[in-house]
Amino acid sequence: MEFEKSLKHLMEIVDKLEKGELPLERSLKLFEEGMNLLATLKKYLSNAEIKIQKLIKNSEGRLKTDEYTELSGGVEEKD
């Protein structure tokens, strides 16, 4: 799921939970789903931040990014 769709879905979950009209069991399921979405969004943002930080200027003054591969716990540079 792309970032924007995940964020929108998380906001919908928060809205539903804030209304307080759902049964407890449904609220708990939505809360769990929201926490999973939040973790996914944080990972996405963390990876984006790392990629941005890796932007460097080459010898000609052009911006480029080093290659990296996504791992379960973060990113790793390619050799």
N, C-alpha and C positions, 0 to 999 in steps of 0.2 A: 504494500500500500504506500502511495507516495506521501511525502511529508504533509502537504496541505490537507489532504483528505483525512489523514490520521489526526491532525490537530483539530480539524472541524469535528470529527467524531468524538474526540476527547471533550471538546467544549459542549457538545450535545449531552454527553454523559453527565458532566458537571451540572448543567442546567437541570436535568432530570433529578439529580440527587439533591440539589439545593431546594427544589420545590417541596421535597419531603412527603410526597403523596404516594410513593411506591411502597409495597410491602417490604418488610425487612429482608427477606430472602432475595428478592429481586434487586434491592439496593446493594446488598453485599456482592452479588454477581456483577453488577455494573461497576462497583468500586474496584473489584479485582480487574475487570477489563480495562478500566481507566488507568490503574497502576501499571498494567502491562504496556498500554499505549504510551504512557509517560516515559517508561524505561526505553522504549523503542525511539521515541522522539529525542530523548537526551543523547542516546547513542548516535543518532543521525547528526545532531548538532555538534557533538564532540568530534565526529569524523570530518564534518565540514570545517570546523575550526582548525583541525590539524592540517587539512589540505590547504586552507588559506595561509596558515603560518609557513607552509612549505613553499609558497610562491617566492621565487627568487629572480633576481635579474641576471641574465647571462652576460657574457662579455660584450655583447652588442647593445646592452641596455634593454633588451626585450624581456618581458615577464614570461616565466615558464614555471611549471610545477614538476617536482620529482615524482616518479612513479611510486605508487604504494598499493598494497593489497590489504583488504579489510580482513581482520581476524575477529574471532568471537570476543576477544578482550581489548580490541583496539585496532591499530594499523601497524603495518610493517613496511619498511622501505624495500623496494626491489633492488637487487644488485645488478 
